[in-house]
Amino acid sequence: MHSNIGACTSFAAILGSTVANAATIGTAAIPQMERNGYNCKLFLGTLASGGTLGILIPPSINIIIYGALTDTSIPELYLAGIAPGAILALLFSATKTLLIIVTLYLVLGLFLETLTLMITTIPIIAPVVFALGYDPVWFGITLMLLIETALITAPLGLNLYVVQGVRSSGNVDDVILGALPFVLALMVMVGLLIAFSGLALGLPALFY
């Protein structure tokens, strides 16, 4: 799926159209997805998002139209779009990898106790996350949120059974269902941290 972003970036420098970019790469890539059994939603998402690079990377038709309508230098606009376009292409690949890692922790958290989960995965996953350019402090807080989510998610959410253990009656299903809104709240917080890393890094930046 990294190749989708790479191909879209390359074709953006030739076609200059986001629709043509997505259609061209999609026509070639989708049969490979079906043949190799890739994750359909994520694969199609990389095609759709990668296609948008055609607007930003020269020779973008949209930039030509903007320059003509506003009497702005088109060569200057083209030069200005190169760095953001390249960074965005890298971010698209990095974001996909990060989402895979988040999903991995959520799935493993359903079956592994939290300390075991941390000890077995952090030495492997953390270097990958850091290599993608994500801040270690930010990832630490994001990871804690994912672990919190695992603690209240069935079937092995430890806190679910701790609470059930101190009850004098009732079924653990009551605790599981009662925790669901808080699982959703935690997932919203994870999403916010991914979108706005400053939520975690803003306060430390004032002191360090």
Sequence and secondary structure as in RCSB ss.txt:
>XXXX:A:sequence
MHSNIGACTSFAAILGSTVANAATIGTAAIPQMERNGYNCKLFLGTLASGGTLGILIPPSINIIIYGALTDTSIP
ELYLAGIAPGAILALLFSATKTLLIIVTLYLVLGLFLETLTLMITTIPIIAPVVFALGYDPVWFGITLMLLIETA
LITAPLGLNLYVVQGVRSSGNVDDVILGALPFVLALMVMVGLLIAFSGLALGLPALFY
>XXXX:A:secstr
 HHHHHHHHHHHHHH  HHHHHHHHHHHHHHHHHHHT  HHHHHHHHHHHHTHHHHSSS HHHHHHHHHHT  HH
HHHHHHHHHHHHHHHHHHHHHHHHHHHHHHHHHTTTS HHHHHHHHHHHHHHHHHHTT  HHHHHHHHHHHHHHH
HTSTTT HHHHHHHHT SS  HHHHHHHHHHHHHHHHHHHHHHHH THHHHHHHHHH 
